[in-house]
Amino acid sequence: MPKTLIPRDERRAGLIKAGVKLAKKTPVDKISCALLARSVTPTIVPSMVFHIFGTTAAMRKAITKAAAQ
């Protein structure tokens, strides 16, 4: 069965949503790419999270911004 690629913007939105959920239990400054990856699904690896956001700081900023909305 062929793998279905999820578009980058959809993957990013899903990671942000998972990050907001995770931030309810964990301070945002303690959320790493690895922690976010583990909280989503076994198929997501930390390097993919880092690739999508570019930096851990950018990931945290996106989570914080989404949580404030």
Secondary structure, DSSP 8 states (H G I E B T S, - for coil): -------HHHHHHHHHHHHHHHHTTS-GGG--HHHHHHHH-TT--HHHHHHHHSSHHHHHHHHHHHHH-
